[in-house]
Amino acid sequence: VTKATRGDNILDLALTNVPRYVAEVSVAPTILSDHSMVKALLGFDMLGLISAPSSETRSPHTFRATDYHNADFDAMNEAFRAVNWEHLFDLCDHDPEQYLELLKLTILQITLLYSPTCKLTNDAHSKPRRNSPVTAMKRKRRKLNARIHALQVRNPQSRLLPKLTEEVNLLGYNIQSEILKNLSLREEKAVQTIRSNPKYFFSYAKRFQKTKSSIPVLRNSSNELT
């Protein structure tokens, strides 16, 4: 934000890890406050990227299917207070991994008990998400990296650190191998179908010819968005 947002002062920051996605940041006065309104215009349709899973793919027994807006938080808090968390830890033989799973399961059960399920709507145009092996391995690697970071902070001498680090390295190798395998399969399919389906072949080849631009939007001679 380069313009004053309250009086002659600039009080706001627009933070992003991908600056090229931000097309423009503007400041405009508003009658609601003496602080000007800051607008960040993205170079793409954010809502178009969000697609909720259909009723056929979303399980009703998850946190995502819970309607928190109509939950009974008072009863939920009482239920949480009544849980003997130390006893649960003892049931897991003081194993942090088992306790974490039991902790999440207990919280989920109480949440579902005092929260209604979201009303799911069928979308004829929505497609079920495919959980590819690469996606699953990347998700597992993120969780392992989070555990490694937590152990490095809490217990740097933990015996689990070498094992977890080795598992992360192995996942990185498997991810790379799976990506190369998929590329080889697509290339083989493109070559085999060059006669029967030339459109697929040229579509595949065109992907490697495109030069990606980091410019998200275009402006005219007056520096206005077009």
N, C-alpha and C positions, 0 to 999 in steps of 0.2 A: 504494500500500500504506500503510494508516494504522495498522496494528497491528504490534507488535514481532515481529520474525522471529528474533532471537537475543538471549536475555536481555531486557533492556529497550530494545534498540536496533532501529531500523528500518533494515535494510540493503538493501532491495530496491525496485526501481522497475518498474512495468508501463507500457510505452510503446506508444502506438498513435496513428495519425494520424486515427482515427475513434472518438472516445471513446464515442459512443452505441452502438457494437457491443458494448461490454463491459458485461454485465449486473451482474456482481458480482465483487469481488476478496476472497477469504477467506484466512485464515492458520490452519493446523492443525499440531500437533506430529507428529513422525514418529520412529520408533525407529531410523531409518537415520542420523540426524545430529542434532547439537545445534542445527542451523538448522531452523526451522520450514518447512513446505512451503507454498508460495504457489499458490493456484488462481485462475485467471481464467476466469470463466464467460461464454461468448459468448451473445448473444441470438439466434443462428441455428445451424443444423447445418453446421459447417465441412466435414465429410466429404461431405455431400450436394452440395456445390458442386464437388467434385473428381471429374472423370470422365476416366479415361485414354483416349486415342484407341485405337480398335480396330486389329487387325492389318491391316485393309484401308486405313487412313488413315495409319498411322505407317510411315515409311520405315525399313528396317533399316540404312541408311547415314547415320545421324545420331548425334549425341552422346546424344540422348534414348533411343535404342534400345540403348545400351551397358550391359552388366552390370558396373559398376565393382567390385562386391563380389567378383567372381571374376577380376579382371584381374591380369595379371602385371606388377606395377609395377616390379620390378627390371629386367626386359627392356625395359619401356617407357622407363625412365630412361636405360638404355644407348643406346637408339635415339635419344632426344632429344639425348644428348651427342654422338652421331656425326654429327648434322646440322650442316652448315656454314651457319649462319644468315646470315653476311655474304655468302656466295656467292648465297644466295637473294635477298638485298636487291639485289645487283648485277644479277641476272637481271631484276629489275623496273625497272631504270634508275633506282633510288632513288626510285620513286614510292610514297609511303606507302599509298595506297589499294590498289594492286596487291599490294604486299608484305603487307598485312593479309589479303587474300584467300588468297594463297599460304601465309601463316603458318597460317591456320585450316585450310586443306586439308591441309597437312603434319601438323599435330597430329591432325586427324581420322583420317588414314590410319594413323598410328602407333597411335593409340588403338584403332581397329578391328582392327588387326593383332594386338594382344596382349590384347584384351578380347572375351569371348563376347557374343553378342547376347542381349538380354533375351528371355525366353520370352513371346510375345504370346498373349493369350487372346482368343477371339472373344466378343463380348458382343452378344447378339441385340437388346438394348434400346438399345445405344449408337447414336448418330447421328453421321455424319461432320460435323466442324465446317465451317461455311461461312466462308470467308475473304472477307468483304465488302470492297468498295472503301474504305469508311470505315475499317475496321480496318487494312487494308494501308497507307493513307495516314497514319494515326495512328502506326503502327509505324515508318514511314519518318521521320516528323517527330521521334519520340523519338530515333532514331539520329542524325539531323542535329543536334538540339539537343545531344546528347552530344559530337559532333565540334566544334561551335561552342565549347562550354565548354572542351574540351581545348585548342583552338587559342588561346582567350583567355588561358589560363594559360601555355601554352608559347611561343606566338608571337603576341602581340597585333597585330602589324603584318602578319600574313599576308594575302595578296591573296585568299585563299579565303573569308575571313570575310564580305565583302559578298555574294558569290555564294551562300554557304550561307544567310545570313540572308534573302536574297530568295527562295530556294527554300522556306524554312520558312514565310514569309509567304504564298507562293503555295499551299502545301499547306493552310494554314489556311483560305484562301478556298475551295479546292476541297472541303475537308471540309464546310464550312458549306453550300456549294451542293449537295453530294450528300445531306446530311441533309434539306435543304428539298425536294429532288427526291423523296426517299423518302416524306416526309410527304405531299406532294401526290399521289403515286401511291396511297398507302393511303387518303387521303381520297376520291379519285376512285373507287377500287374499292368503298369503303364505300357511296358514293352510288349507284353502278351496281347494287349487289347488295342494295339495301334491300328489294326485293320478293322476289327469289329466295332470298336468304339474310339475313333480318332479324337473325338471331343474330350474324352477323359485324358488322353495322352497329352494333348496340347494344353489342357488346363493344368496338368501336373507340371509340365515343362515351363509354363508361364510363371509359376510360383517362384522359380529360381532366377527369372529374368527381371522381376520387378525390383525397382530401387525404392526403398521405403524413405519417405520424407519425414523430417521432424517438424514440419510446419503444419500446425493443426487447422488453421483457418487462413483465409485470404482477405486482404484489405484493398480498397480502391485508392485512387490518388489523394483522396481527402483523409486517408487513414481511418476510414470507417469500415466496419465489418461487412463483408459481402456474402 
